């Protein structure tokens, strides 16, 4: 049985917080989505995935999430990313 590493857990929580923050800023203050920050987080996630002890299936799931995270440029896409992250976390917690 694999337990998610602290680094991965912390990063996924940081991503969740950042998605919520960006959605809020875009909705309430008409600010643009910071795609550079999302790209940086995606790169960091990929680095953590590579060094994790996750199964190939879970690594693939996280890598797909990471790729879509890079392409998020609208509030709607960020909402989908947030939902995807919740699904990913649920799947990882079930192992």
C-alpha angles and dihedrals in degrees: 000000000000121000116204111253119247090242092055093044092049092047093049090049089049090051090050091051092047093050091050090047094049092047090050094047093048093047100041104031103025089238120159119251112261098235091174091061091047090050090050092050090048091053091049090050091052090051091052092046092054092055097040126104092231122137117259089253093055092043089053092049091051093045091053089050090049092052093051090047089061091055096051110119104143134059089242092056090047090054090052089048090052090052090047090051091053089052091048092050091048092051092048093048090052093063 
